[in-house]
Amino acid sequence: MVLVRIKILNVLTDLVGDKVEIDVGDGSTLRDVLERLCGGRDEVRKWIFRGDEISNDLIILINGVGMNFLGYGEAEIKNEDEILILPAIAGGWE
């Protein structure tokens, strides 16, 4: 069994809380963890996924490293990994 700690800093905190621990099986991927976080709740899923893909509206870090450097949804999750989910923030100069 693999224990994953998830910290959430966006609108999802109202739906799942700001800190969640999830047990997943050995060899689980980020996608598996996010599916488990959704738990069949469409209101959570709509924030995390766009169709079958992980939403580009989120920044997801695994132990401080962006998921895009680790294989996106196929990144392997290990025991006691920490996942941080942040909203992608846009802004800039006028």
Secondary structure, 3 states (H helix, E strand, C coil): CEEEEEEECCCCHHHHCCEEEEEECCCCEHHHHHHHHHCCCHHHHHHHEECCEECCCEEEEECCEEHHHCCHHHCECCCCCEEEEEECCCCCCC
